[in-house]
Amino acid sequence: MSIKRINAGPRMSSAVVHGDTVYLAGLTADDTKADVKGQTAQILAKIDKFLAEAGTDKSKILSANIWLTDIGTWSQMNEVWDAWVSPGNTPARATVEAKLANPALKVEIMVQAALS
C-alpha cells in the first residue's frame, strides 16, 4: 500500500494518507495573537485545506484530539467547532488541557479522516 505525504518537512508532514485513512498532524494557528476562537478558526481552515489536498473533507473525520492551554476556554473553542463541524457527521473527540510547545498557542487540533 502506498503512502502519500502532504507538506512533508524534515521533521514531520502536515498530513499522511495511507490506505483509506488521512492522518493530520497536530495543527496550530499561525496568528498566535488571536484569541481561542480566532486560533480555532485558523486551525479548522487548515484542516479543511489539508483534507481537500488528501481528497476528502470534514464530513469524513473519524476522530479528533483537541488540546487547550486553558480548559476554561472550552466553550469558546466549542462555539467555533460547533459552527464548523459537519452536522450528522460528528467525530469521536477528546479535549484536554495541556501545555503547548509555544506559550502563545492556545489550541492544537489533530484529526484522522476517511477517504471514502
N, C-alpha and C positions, 0 to 999 in steps of 0.2 A: 504494500500500500504506500502511495506517495505521501510526502509531507510538503505542504506549501507554507512558507514563512512570509508574513506581511510586515513591512517596515522593520526588517531584520537589522540589528546592530551588533556591535562586538560583544555586548553583554546580554541582550535579550531581544526578542521580537515583540511587536505590539500585538500580533495575532499569529496563531498557528492553526492550520487546517490539517486534520488527519482523519481519513475516512469520512464519515458524515458529521463530524463534530468540529466546531470552531472554538478555540480556547483563546480568550483575550487576556493580556497581561493586566495587572492592577493598573488602572488608569487614573491620572490625577489632572487637575486643572493647570492650564498654562498661566492664567492670570491669578496669582496667589493672593492678590489684594482683594479679590471678590469675597463676599460672604459665603456661607454654606450653600445658600440657594444658587448663587452665581457659579460657584465651583461645581456643584452638582449638575447644573445645566451644561456647563462646558464638557464635563465628563460624558454625559449622556449623548451629546453631539458627537464626541469621539467614538463612542460605542456604535452609534448609527453608521458612522463613516467606515470603521473597520469591518463591521458586519457586512456592509454593502460590498466592500472590496473582496470579502471572502465569498460572496454570493448568497447571502441570507439577510435577515432583518430581525428587528426586536421581537416580532411575533413568534420567533423560533427560539428565544432564550430559554434555556433549561434551568439554569441556576445562576444566582448572583451572590457575591460576597461584598459587603459594604463595611468599610472602616471609617469611623468618625473620631476625630480627636476629642470631641466632647459629646457624649451620648445625649446631653441635654438639647442638642440641636437636631435630634432625631425627627421631630415633627417638621422642621424647616426642610430637611432633606426629603422627607416623605411627600411634602407638598409638591415639589418639583418631580419626584419619581412618579407619583400617582397621576400627574398630568401627562407624563411621557409613556408610561408602560402600556403595552398593548392590551386593551380590555379583553377579558376572557382568556388571555394567554400569559397570565402572571407566572413567573418562575418560582421555583423553590428559592428561598432567600434567607440569608443571615446578616444581621447588622450588629457590629460590636464596637466598643470604644477601644482605641489603640493610639499609641504614639506613632506618628508617621515620620518618614525619613527627613522631611523638611518641615520645620516648625510652622511655616506659613501655610502649609497644606491643611485643609480641614476635612477633606473627604477623599477616599480612594475606593474605586469600584472595579471589580473583576467579574466577568461573566463567561459562561460557556453556552454555546447555541448549536442547534442542529442545522444542517444544510437543507434538509428537506422535511 
